Amino acid sequence: MSEVISNPLLSLLRDQEMLDDLQLEEINEELNRSGNPVMDIIKDYGYMDVDSMLQVVSGYLGAEVMQVNPGMVTDELKEMLNSETAQAYQCVPVGLEDEMLKVAFVDPLDPSKVDELGYVVPLPIQTVLADPAQVTQCLSEAYAAEGGGASTVQIESGIADILSQMNAEADVDAAEVGDVVEDGALDLTSDEDEMPVVKFVNLVLLQAVQDRASDIHFEPFEEEFKIRYRVDGALYEMTPPPLHLAMPVASRLKIMANLDISERRMPQDGRISCSIGGRQVDLRLSTLPTAFGES
């Protein structure tokens, strides 16, 4: 059960005897398979509800449990904890009390994020607990109007719109994957290029970067095309795009990295430079031929 213990919440629930070994094993298998948040898996399996899990964490951390909403994240609080920092640490400021900044984290059991944030903000931090879904909603909506980049909700909506636009297309012309990228950083937030494949790839990369993904997998299979990205060791799968987009997406990525798009039988390595809200990000691209296309 070493894999179970590696997850702080599952370890805590086991120590508190809230879940038995069989349940923990089942949850851990689903976690490894899907990469979904642990709380969501436990809730979906019907073992515990979110409120019960928060109460267990509250007893362990000695932290207050509260309901949070985007209206609680005032302009004054956003001056202390800006959009870029909130996205980086996956947290939102929800109040001030006794010269302490109340902060709700998506994952309050990640001590590195909690400790590091204490060196970034101007006041001491008081961790509060909230439903991770509420924290994520606050993070998306409260900072949506700021210039630090598009919100997660906006990105996901944009991806869905583009997929619906391309879903009915059986073929994508080679010209639609965009021009050769000259030296310099691509702006992933730019709307100047109207080609759907280009916009789709930009949004996928933008979401992964803003979610602090360590790697992104574009994987064609016999009957589906999967896009997954890894955040804090867990794999998250996007809504699968149409299978016919696998080759155009691979070609677009290779163009962005200045690779040879005509070479599909040999592995290639390249580098993509892009910018988000004026911040430059460097990505390493590796292609690998498979039985169903390039991964």
N, C-alpha and C positions, 0 to 999 in steps of 0.2 A: 504493500500500500504506500510505497515511497512517493509515487506520483501524486497520490491524494494529499499527503502531508505537504507537498510543495505548494499547494494552494492554501493561502492563509485562512480563508473562510471555511473551507472543508475541514481543515485541521482543527479549527475552533469548534465547529459543530460536532466533530467526532469527540473532542475532549469533553464537551458539555453533554455528551451522550444524547444528542438531538437526532442523530442519524446512526443507523447500524452499518456494519461493514458491507453488507450486500447492497444497501442503498448508496453508500459511498462509492463502491466499485461501479455501480450502474451510472452514477452521475459523472464519475471520472472518465468512463468510456465515452459518454456523450460529449463531454468537454473536449476530449482529444479529437473526437470525430468532427464536431461542428465548430468548436472555438467560440460558442455562444457564451455570454456572461453567466457565471456560476449561479447567481441569484435567479436568473431567468430559467435555467435548467431545473433547479430545485422547485421553483414555483410551478413550472409546467408539468413536472412529474407528480405534483400534488403532495409533496412531502412536508413543505412548510410554505407559509405565505411570506411576503416581503416584510410586513410589519413584525412578524415573529423573529425573522432573521435579524432585523435591525435592533430589536430588543436584546438579542443575544450579544450582538456587537457592542451595543450600548453598555451592557454590563461589563464587558471585557475592557473597553476603552474608557469607561466613565464619562461618556459623551452624551449630550442631549439629542433626542430624536425629534425632528420637526418636519412639518410640511413646507416645501419651498415652491416658489413660483417666480417667473421672470420679473414681476413687478417689485420684488424685494431687492433686486440688483439695481440700486440707484446710481445716478451719475457720480455721487460722492464716493461710493464704494468702488466703482469702476476706475476712478482716478488712482485708487490704492492698488487695485489688481486689474491690470489692463487686459485687453482681449488676447494678445499673444501669450501672456503668462497664464491666463485662465485656460486657454486651449492646450498649452504645453503640459500643465499639471492636472488637466481635467477636473477643474473645480470652479466654484463660483462663490463670491462674497455675499452673504445674506444678512449681515447686520453688524452693528458696533455695540459693544457693551464693556464698560469699565476699561476703556482704552485698549480693548482687544478686538481683533477682526474675526468675526464668525465666518468660517469657511466650510462649505459642504463639498465633499469629494465624491467623484464617481466610485472610486475605490479607496475608502478610508483606512483599509488595512495594508496599504502600501506605505511603509514608513519612510522610504526614501523620498517620495514626493512630498509628504507632509513636512519632513525635516528640511528639505531643500527650499521649499516655499518660504519657510521662516526667515531665510537669508535674503529673500527677494522683496518682500513686502515691508512697508515702513512700520508696521505695528506687530506686536505678538499675535500669534494665531490661536484661536480656539476652534477646534474641530467640532462640527455638528454633523449629525447623521440624517440622511434623507434617502428616499427611494432613488436609486441611481437613474431611473427613467426621468424623474423630476429634475434631477441635477443636469442631465443631458439636455432636457428641454430648456432649462434656464441658460445653459451654456450656448445653445443655438440661437435662442430668441433675444436674450438680453444684450448680446454682443453683435447681433446681426447687422445693425446699422453702422458699425464702426468700420474703419478702413483697413483693418487687419486681414481682410479676406472674406470670402463668402462663408455663410454659416453652413453647418452640416445639412440642415433642412433645405437650404437653397441648392446645394450641390446635388443632393439626392433627387430633388425635384427636377433639376436640370438633366441629370442622367436619365430619369424616367421619361422625360419629354423627348429626348433624343432617341432613346430606344424605341419608343412608340412610333416615332417618325421613320426609323429605319427598319422596323420589324417586318413591314410588308415588302421590303425590297429584297428580291432574291439574289441580286448581284450588286456589288459596289465597284464602280469603275476605278481603275488604277490611279487615274488622275485625282480622285477624291481623297487620297491619303495625304495630300499636301506636297509642298515643294521642299527641295533640299534645304536643310537648316544651315544658315551661315553661322560663322563664329559669333558667340554672344548668347546671353541667356534668353530663353523663351519665357514669355509672360503667360503663365497658365490661366490667369484671370481675364485675359483679353478676349473680347467678343468680336474682334475684327474679322476673324476667319469664320465663315459661315458653313464650311464643309462639315457635315454631321460627324464623320469618323474622326476628324481632327478635334472637334469640340468634345466628343465623347472621351477620347484618350486624355485630353487635357483635364476634364472633370474627374476622371478616375484617379489620375496622378495627384490632382489637387486634394481630393478627399483623403487619399492615403497619406500625403505629406502632413495635412492638418491634423490627422488622427495619430501622427507620430508613428506610422508604420515603419518597421525595419526592412521589410521586403514585400514585393507584390508579385503574385504568380498569375500569368496569363496562360491557361492550360486548355488546349483543344482535345476533346475526346471524340469517340466515334459518333455519338449522338448529341453532344452538348459542348458548350464552351464555358469554362469556369474562370472567374476572376476572384482571387482570394488575396487578402493582405494580412500580415502578421503584426499584431500590436501587443507588446508586453508578453511575447511568447505564445499568444493564442491566435489561431487563424480565424478570420472572419470572411465569409463568402458573400459577395455581392449578388444581387438578383442576376441570374445568368442571362447574358446577352444572346441574341440569335447566333446559331452556329456559323452562319455564312459570314459573320463579322470577324472570325478568327484570323483569316489571312490579311484582310485590310488593316486590322488593329496591329498585327505583327509588323506589317510593312510600315505603318505610320511610326511605330516605336523605333524601327531600324533607321528610318529617315531622320528622326529626331537625334539619333546617336551617330549619324553619318556612317552607317554601315551599308553593305552591299545588299540591296533588297532582292537582287536576282539570285543570290546564293542562299539556297534553302536546305542544302544537304550537309553543310558543315557548321559547327558551332562558331559563333562570333561574340566578341566582347566589345563594348563601347561605353560611351559616357554621355549623359544628357545634362545640360546646364539649363535650369529654369529659374524663374523668379516668382515669388508670391508676395504681393504687397510691398515690393521693393527689396525683399530679402532673397538672396541667391541661394539656391539649393542644387547640389550636385548629386546625380543619380548614376549608378553603375548598371549597365544593361548587359545581360548575357542571354544569348539565344541558343536553343538546343533542338535539333530536329527530332521529331517523334513520328510514330506511325500515322498520326492524324494531323500533322502539321507542326509548325514551330511553336515551342513553348518558351 
